[in-house]
Amino acid sequence: MGLVGRMCGRRQRRLLVVLAALLAALVGVVVVTGAAWSNDRLERRCERLAAARLQRAADVTGSGDRVLVMGDSWSAGRGLERPADSWPAQLDGRVHVDGFSGSGFSVDASPCVGRAYADRVDQALQRAGARPDLVVLQGGLNETDQPVAAIRSGVRRVLARLEARGVPARDIVIVGPVAAPRRAAGVPRVDGVLADEAARAGVLYLSMVHVQVPYLRDRLHPTAEGHEEFGQAVAALL
């Protein structure tokens, strides 16, 4: 190879190195920017869900014994024109609801930080006022992809927190998940874990796996009629 050929070869190699460096930098910018956008979307989503939680908490229904329901989107009334019509409205007593969509017993059931049931106990009790005569923990559909150990830990955490705040096991009920079509395959496992943990703690457990209700198009959340039927089923068991 002559002198000219060697010079051209060196130029091409330098050019390739420069292009590779530029490409790596561009990829890094795209990755960082994408992560920022993702975090922004998650933050906005969590803010919307928190606002929906407050909206549902403001709608207190009924009269009589004070009841606190802590739950997920079923309790929050996601998808309903009137979230106040979510299933807890069918329960007897003066019913307070603390519902956060996408949450559960497990810490990682929700991507929103600090939304597991145990982490919300203090705020929920404060909004309910005096110590409730009954606390209902409803959930499980957001646990279908969670490890068994995480579900067990979450149940024990929330029960321990309630006990620390003066709510004994005899005044607590756990309401398990319905086999909603979209997540039906994972429901029996969660139902079994919740039943075991309730028995271990001396807490009443209501298995709802055989309850059939109509669903919205997402095949996960009940219609207004579905909420009414589910609430009536829980009320009948209570």
C-alpha positions in Angstrom: 0.0 0.0 0.0 1.4 3.4 -1.0 1.7 6.5 1.2 -1.6 7.9 -0.2 -3.4 4.7 0.6 -2.1 4.6 4.2 -3.2 8.3 4.8 -6.7 7.6 3.5 -6.9 4.5 5.7 -6.0 6.6 8.8 -8.5 9.3 7.9 -11.2 6.7 7.6 -10.4 5.1 10.9 -10.4 8.5 12.6 -13.7 9.3 11.0 -15.2 6.0 12.2 -14.0 6.7 15.8 -15.6 10.2 15.7 -18.9 8.9 14.3 -19.0 6.1 16.9 -18.4 8.7 19.7 -21.2 10.9 18.3 -23.6 8.0 18.1 -22.8 6.9 21.7 -23.4 10.4 22.9 -26.7 10.6 21.0 -27.9 7.3 22.4 -27.1 8.5 25.9 -29.1 11.7 25.4 -32.1 9.7 24.1 -31.9 7.3 27.1 -31.7 10.0 29.7 -34.4 12.1 28.0 -36.6 9.0 27.8 -36.1 8.2 31.4 -37.0 11.8 32.4 -40.2 11.7 30.3 -41.1 8.4 31.8 -40.6 9.7 35.4 -42.6 12.8 34.5 -45.5 10.7 33.3 -45.4 8.5 36.4 -45.4 11.5 38.6 -48.4 13.0 36.8 -50.2 9.7 37.0 -49.5 9.3 40.7 -50.8 12.9 41.3 -54.0 12.1 39.4 -54.5 8.9 41.5 -53.8 10.8 44.7 -56.4 13.4 43.7 -59.0 10.6 43.0 -58.2 9.2 46.5 -59.0 12.5 48.1 -62.2 12.9 46.1 -63.5 9.5 47.2 -62.4 10.0 50.8 -64.6 13.2 50.8 -67.7 11.1 50.0 -68.8 9.6 53.3 -72.0 7.5 53.1 -74.5 6.1 55.5 -74.8 6.5 59.3 -74.2 4.5 62.4 -71.1 2.5 63.3 -67.9 4.0 61.8 -66.5 1.9 59.1 -63.2 2.5 57.3 -62.6 0.8 53.9 -59.0 0.7 52.6 -58.6 -0.6 49.1 -57.5 -0.2 45.5 -59.3 1.1 42.4 -62.4 -1.0 43.2 -62.8 1.0 46.4 -61.8 4.3 44.7 -64.5 3.8 42.1 -62.2 4.0 39.1 -64.2 4.1 35.8 -67.4 5.2 37.5 -69.2 8.4 36.6 -69.8 8.9 40.4 -66.9 7.4 42.4 -69.1 7.8 45.5 -71.1 4.8 44.1 -68.2 2.4 44.5 -69.0 -0.8 46.3 -68.3 0.4 49.9 -71.5 2.6 49.7 -73.5 -0.7 50.0 -72.1 -1.3 53.5 -74.0 -0.6 56.7 -72.7 2.2 58.9 -71.0 5.5 58.4 -68.5 4.5 55.7 -65.2 6.2 55.1 -63.1 5.1 52.1 -59.4 5.3 51.4 -58.9 4.0 47.9 -55.8 4.3 45.7 -56.0 2.8 42.3 -53.2 0.3 41.5 -52.2 -0.2 45.1 -52.3 -3.3 47.3 -50.8 -4.9 50.4 -47.4 -5.3 48.7 -45.0 -2.4 48.7 -44.4 -2.8 44.9 -48.0 -3.4 43.9 -48.1 0.3 42.9 -45.3 2.2 41.1 -46.3 5.2 43.2 -44.1 5.3 46.3 -45.7 5.0 49.7 -49.1 3.8 48.6 -49.2 0.3 50.1 -52.0 -0.1 52.6 -49.6 0.0 55.6 -48.2 3.3 54.5 -51.7 4.9 54.3 -53.1 3.7 57.7 -52.3 6.9 59.6 -53.8 9.2 57.0 -56.9 7.0 56.6 -57.5 6.9 60.3 -57.0 10.6 60.7 -59.6 11.3 57.9 -62.1 8.9 59.5 -61.9 10.8 62.8 -62.6 8.6 65.8 -61.3 5.0 65.8 -63.4 3.0 63.4 -65.7 0.2 64.7 -64.7 -1.8 61.7 -61.8 -1.7 59.2 -62.2 -3.4 55.9 -59.1 -4.1 53.8 -60.1 -4.9 50.2 -57.6 -5.9 47.6 -55.6 -8.5 45.8 -56.0 -7.9 42.1 -52.8 -5.8 42.1 -50.9 -8.6 43.8 -51.2 -11.2 41.0 -47.6 -10.4 39.8 -46.1 -10.0 43.3 -44.1 -12.6 45.1 -45.8 -14.5 47.9 -43.3 -13.2 50.4 -44.1 -9.6 49.4 -47.9 -10.2 49.9 -47.4 -11.8 53.3 -45.1 -9.0 54.4 -47.6 -6.4 53.2 -50.5 -8.0 55.1 -48.5 -8.3 58.3 -47.3 -4.7 58.0 -50.8 -3.2 57.7 -52.2 -5.4 60.5 -49.3 -4.4 62.7 -49.9 -0.7 61.9 -53.6 -1.0 62.7 -52.9 -2.7 66.0 -50.4 0.0 66.9 -53.1 2.5 66.3 -55.5 0.7 68.6 -57.5 -1.4 66.1 -57.7 -5.0 67.3 -57.8 -8.0 65.0 -61.5 -8.7 65.9 -62.4 -5.3 64.3 -60.6 -6.0 61.0 -61.9 -7.8 57.9 -59.9 -8.7 54.7 -61.9 -8.8 51.5 -60.2 -10.8 48.8 -60.1 -10.3 45.1 -62.8 -11.3 42.5 -61.5 -13.3 39.6 -61.7 -10.4 37.2 -61.2 -11.7 33.6 -58.1 -9.8 32.9 -56.2 -11.2 35.9 -58.3 -14.3 36.8 -55.3 -16.7 36.4 -53.4 -15.2 39.3 -56.3 -14.7 41.7 -56.4 -18.1 43.3 -52.8 -17.8 44.5 -53.4 -14.4 46.0 -56.7 -15.6 47.6 -54.9 -18.4 49.3 -52.1 -16.2 50.6 -54.6 -13.7 52.0 -56.7 -16.4 53.6 -53.6 -17.9 55.3 -52.4 -14.6 56.6 -55.9 -13.7 57.9 -56.1 -17.0 59.8 -52.6 -16.5 61.2 -53.6 -13.1 62.6 -57.1 -14.1 63.8 -58.7 -11.7 61.2 -62.0 -12.5 59.4 -61.3 -13.2 55.7 -64.0 -13.0 53.0 -63.0 -15.0 49.9 -64.8 -13.4 46.8 -63.3 -15.6 44.0 -66.6 -17.0 43.1 -68.5 -13.7 42.9 -69.6 -12.8 39.4 -70.2 -9.2 38.4 -70.4 -7.3 35.2 -67.2 -5.5 34.1 -66.2 -2.4 32.1 -64.5 -2.9 28.7 -61.1 -3.2 30.5 -62.3 -6.5 32.0 -60.8 -5.5 35.3 -63.1 -2.9 36.9 -66.8 -3.4 37.6 -69.6 -1.4 36.1 -71.9 0.6 38.4 -74.1 -2.4 38.6 -71.1 -4.6 39.3 -70.1 -2.3 42.2 -73.6 -2.6 43.7 -73.6 -6.4 43.4 -70.1 -6.7 44.9 -71.0 -4.4 47.8 -74.1 -6.2 48.5 -72.2 -9.5 48.5 -69.7 -8.2 51.0 -72.5 -6.7 53.1 -74.3 -10.0 53.2 -71.2 -11.8 54.4 -70.5 -9.2 57.1 
